[in-house]
Amino acid sequence: MRFRRSAAVLLAALATLPAAASAMELESPSFETGGTIPSRFSLNTMGCTGENISPALTWTDAPAGTKSFAVTMFDPDAPTGSGWWHWVLVNIPADVTSLGERSQPREALATNTDFGISGYLGPCPPVGAAPHRYVVTVYALDVATLELNATSPGAMAGFMINSHMLDKASITGFFGR
């Protein structure tokens, strides 16, 4: 009897709490999460013959207080010991919730990738390697602008992004050759 009364009190207390906020979600019409990234999104140099087109992305359910977004593409399987930054885009205005293919909002800043230049540089793993994972992440940030520039390395941008992150959502695609 005591257990039932305690359970009823607990359930009544839980019912008065606010509902949990929805977690951010990220989707891409360019490729399915867990699927193969089409070759047109791959690099067009270093032996790869893609079109180097950045994928389209759409995100929802950013938390209250979001002042900007950042988007990254990271290859954790690169044979470097530390992965490889393929795309780092920061200072995306808070009212932007999607990017078209080859799209970058005017106010946004692309920082350096591990290729040593800024912008989107698509997948291009070594020939014969198992397909690599390419993790695309959108971050909701608590600041409108990160103090970075076009030559800031991916690791520095990652540090700044994570220092101001309210929430994030990721999708993963695979690419091999």
PLY file of the C-alpha trace (Angstrom):
ply
format ascii 1.0
element vertex 177
property float x
property float y
property float z
element edge 176
property int vertex1
property int vertex2
end_header
0.00 0.00 0.00
2.80 2.39 0.92
4.47 1.70 -2.47
1.28 2.59 -4.39
0.87 5.84 -2.48
4.54 6.78 -3.12
4.20 5.92 -6.81
1.03 8.01 -7.09
2.73 10.99 -5.42
5.74 10.62 -7.74
3.55 10.43 -10.86
1.56 13.47 -9.75
4.79 15.42 -9.21
6.14 14.40 -12.63
2.92 15.53 -14.29
3.53 19.09 -13.07
6.98 19.33 -14.67
7.28 20.99 -18.09
7.52 18.64 -21.05
11.05 17.97 -22.25
12.18 20.19 -25.08
12.58 18.59 -28.47
16.15 17.84 -29.40
17.53 19.42 -32.55
17.22 17.39 -35.73
19.27 17.57 -38.92
18.37 16.15 -42.33
19.84 16.33 -45.80
17.95 15.88 -49.05
21.39 15.34 -50.62
22.06 11.99 -48.90
20.46 9.72 -46.33
22.06 9.40 -42.93
23.90 6.10 -42.81
23.93 5.96 -46.62
26.48 6.66 -49.29
27.26 10.26 -50.14
26.80 10.70 -53.91
30.06 11.32 -55.77
29.03 14.81 -56.95
29.57 15.97 -53.34
33.15 14.62 -53.34
36.32 16.58 -53.96
37.36 17.40 -57.54
41.13 17.11 -57.06
43.66 14.74 -55.46
42.42 11.92 -57.70
38.75 12.45 -56.90
36.42 13.46 -59.70
33.41 14.91 -57.89
31.88 18.35 -58.29
32.77 19.50 -54.75
29.19 20.60 -54.05
28.26 21.18 -50.41
25.14 19.20 -49.43
21.76 20.74 -48.72
20.84 20.69 -45.02
17.73 21.44 -42.98
17.51 21.62 -39.19
14.70 22.02 -36.69
14.02 22.42 -32.97
16.87 24.74 -32.04
16.73 25.62 -28.34
15.54 28.96 -27.00
18.40 31.41 -26.79
20.01 30.33 -30.06
21.84 33.34 -31.52
23.63 31.63 -34.42
24.47 28.27 -35.95
27.62 26.53 -37.12
27.92 23.61 -39.54
30.85 21.23 -39.84
31.80 18.16 -41.85
34.41 15.96 -40.21
36.02 12.67 -41.28
36.99 10.76 -38.11
38.45 7.94 -40.23
41.13 10.01 -41.99
44.55 8.39 -41.51
45.92 11.36 -39.56
45.45 10.32 -35.95
43.14 13.30 -35.47
40.54 13.12 -38.25
40.04 15.69 -41.03
37.95 18.88 -41.22
36.21 19.15 -44.61
33.88 22.06 -43.85
33.56 24.61 -41.06
30.88 27.27 -41.48
30.16 29.63 -38.56
28.14 32.77 -37.80
25.06 31.47 -39.60
22.21 33.78 -38.49
19.72 32.33 -36.01
16.82 32.77 -38.45
18.48 30.47 -41.01
17.37 26.83 -40.67
18.52 25.39 -43.97
21.29 25.56 -46.54
20.80 24.70 -50.18
23.42 22.83 -52.15
26.43 25.12 -52.76
24.87 27.62 -50.37
26.39 29.88 -47.75
24.53 32.75 -46.10
26.23 36.08 -46.82
26.82 36.73 -43.10
28.37 33.30 -42.49
32.10 32.67 -42.39
33.86 29.60 -43.77
37.06 28.90 -41.82
40.05 26.83 -42.84
39.69 23.13 -43.46
42.51 20.64 -43.08
43.26 21.25 -46.76
44.60 24.64 -45.65
41.87 26.68 -47.35
38.41 27.78 -46.34
35.13 26.58 -47.80
33.59 23.20 -48.49
36.01 20.51 -49.67
34.24 17.19 -50.12
35.12 13.60 -49.32
38.16 12.00 -50.94
39.48 9.08 -48.87
42.51 7.06 -49.97
41.94 4.60 -52.82
41.15 1.13 -51.49
40.41 2.26 -47.94
37.16 1.19 -46.35
34.52 3.88 -46.88
35.06 6.74 -44.47
32.40 8.28 -42.23
31.62 11.92 -42.88
29.84 13.47 -39.92
27.88 16.62 -40.70
26.84 18.52 -37.58
24.79 21.64 -37.00
25.35 23.46 -33.72
23.04 25.96 -32.03
25.20 28.61 -30.37
24.62 31.14 -27.60
26.52 33.92 -29.43
25.76 35.68 -32.71
29.38 35.73 -33.83
32.41 33.60 -33.09
35.69 35.51 -33.13
37.28 33.54 -35.94
38.54 34.40 -39.41
38.89 32.57 -42.71
42.34 31.26 -41.73
41.27 29.90 -38.33
41.97 26.14 -38.29
39.18 23.58 -37.82
40.42 22.62 -34.36
40.22 26.26 -33.18
36.76 26.63 -34.68
35.72 23.37 -33.01
36.93 24.68 -29.65
35.01 27.95 -30.07
31.88 26.14 -31.29
31.89 23.72 -28.36
32.48 26.60 -25.91
29.20 28.21 -27.01
27.07 25.17 -27.92
23.48 24.98 -26.71
22.60 21.85 -28.72
23.69 19.96 -31.80
22.45 17.40 -34.30
24.45 15.20 -36.66
24.03 12.97 -39.67
26.65 10.61 -41.06
27.25 9.59 -44.67
29.83 7.21 -46.10
32.15 7.62 -49.07
34.84 5.35 -50.45
36.75 4.85 -53.68
0 1
1 2
2 3
3 4
4 5
5 6
6 7
7 8
8 9
9 10
10 11
11 12
12 13
13 14
14 15
15 16
16 17
17 18
18 19
19 20
20 21
21 22
22 23
23 24
24 25
25 26
26 27
27 28
28 29
29 30
30 31
31 32
32 33
33 34
34 35
35 36
36 37
37 38
38 39
39 40
40 41
41 42
42 43
43 44
44 45
45 46
46 47
47 48
48 49
49 50
50 51
51 52
52 53
53 54
54 55
55 56
56 57
57 58
58 59
59 60
60 61
61 62
62 63
63 64
64 65
65 66
66 67
67 68
68 69
69 70
70 71
71 72
72 73
73 74
74 75
75 76
76 77
77 78
78 79
79 80
80 81
81 82
82 83
83 84
84 85
85 86
86 87
87 88
88 89
89 90
90 91
91 92
92 93
93 94
94 95
95 96
96 97
97 98
98 99
99 100
100 101
101 102
102 103
103 104
104 105
105 106
106 107
107 108
108 109
109 110
110 111
111 112
112 113
113 114
114 115
115 116
116 117
117 118
118 119
119 120
120 121
121 122
122 123
123 124
124 125
125 126
126 127
127 128
128 129
129 130
130 131
131 132
132 133
133 134
134 135
135 136
136 137
137 138
138 139
139 140
140 141
141 142
142 143
143 144
144 145
145 146
146 147
147 148
148 149
149 150
150 151
151 152
152 153
153 154
154 155
155 156
156 157
157 158
158 159
159 160
160 161
161 162
162 163
163 164
164 165
165 166
166 167
167 168
168 169
169 170
170 171
171 172
172 173
173 174
174 175
175 176
